[in-house]
Amino acid sequence: MTVTADNVTSALEAEKVSSHLHPEGSLDVNDHPAPNGREEIWRFTPLKRLRGLAADAEFQASTTETSWNTPEGVRIANVSGEEARGLRGISGLVPNTRFGARVLSEVPSTLLVDVPSDLEIAEPVIVDLVGKDAGVTEAGHIPLRFGAHSSAVVVLRHTGSASMAQVVEVAVGDGARVTVVSLQDWADDAVHLTHHEAVVGRDAEYKHAAISVGGDVVRMDSNVHYDGPGGSANMLGLYFADEGQHIEHHLYVDHDAPHTNSNANYRGALQGEGAHTVWIGNVLIRKVAAGINTYEENRNLVLTDGCQADSVPNLEIETGEIEGAGHASATGRFDDNQLFYLRSRGIEENEARRLVVHGFFNDLIRQIGVEALDEKLRDIVADELEKNVLDIPFEAATN
């Protein structure tokens, strides 16, 4: 057979696997109708509470204040014009949502974090985004670019009041070692709709930590794919939902290169009437992805009545030549045996419950491994527990 461009294109299309839970994307906004809630990827999301961000809300001038530290050798800048347009899609993102396509096409400026090749940064880059007005619907684009064999930690810290649609793109160069932490510690009236897309280079190590504790509605999509063999992705999540709060995380790992690895570990706690969390974990193992290893786990701790935790892990496997693939999901109340053990040793009820919850999260905090955040994350868990779980009768917390 004569090899032509058409033959090559047909062969690539034949090899391509399309996940039914992750529809094909498009950069054209018109290809994405406004969601109505019947779509698979939106069926858990309270669209009416998103203030139009998932559809056609006006992206107004931002009122969010942004500041950062700048370690030596790192470039952080608000850019616009041709430079901003050249950064759209550096992760290979082709949006499968209307808001993602709108951000890439409509937002005029971009906040770039650029770490050059071979640079190793000892201190974390911390970008503070402080919302000032939840009545302003706004959008932002943040590309994080890490050169080959670089090593860095970037923390995006969201606080205050805002209604924000956001796209964060992460390009991890060959052999780089990168940690990206996104902390959603919003005020109670905030709405945050965000998509994180990462491409992981050959033999690179990428760690992503999603920490969601504040806001009225927070939905984060965290996607990963690979740009060569040997790459690894460690996807971590910590979330705590209170009365009336909706926190939703969608994970999508696309093993599109051989000998790649991924691990996902998300843990959440819920307390208060109407608290709702959603975790969707999708892993696609393509035909070319021989020798990969993947595992995903989601655990939820329900602290009071009136809460709902939805957890949906999915594996789609198109080749039998893999090292391993698995998933686990669990939702439950306090462990009776742990509480009995602690109380039998004279520990008061509320303190016993506090210790169990801290133990539930502490291993995950250690895995995140950002020393500058350890104390902050433990304080966040303690603050959440003080809201109401310690006032619950012991029987209600365990039955």
Secondary structure, DSSP 8 states (H G I E B T S, - for coil): ----HHHHHHHHHHH----TTS----S-GGGS----S-SGGGTTS-GGGGTTTTTT--------EEEE---TT-EEEEEEHHHHHHHTTTT----SSHHHHHHHHH--EEEEEEE-TT-B-SS-EEEEEEEEEEEEEEEEEEEEEE-TT-EEEEEEEEEEEEEEEEEEEEEE-TT-EEEEEEEE---TT-EEEEEEEEEE-TT-EEEEEEEE--SSEEEEEEEEEESSTT-EEEEEEEEEE-TT-EEEEEEEEEE-STT-EEEEEEEEEE-STT-EEEEEEEEEE-TT-TT-EEEEEEEEEE-STT-EEEEEEEEEE--S--SEEEEEEEEE---HHHHHHHHHTT--HHHHHHHHHHHHHHHHHHHH--HHHHHHHHHHHHHHHHHTGGGS-HHHHH-
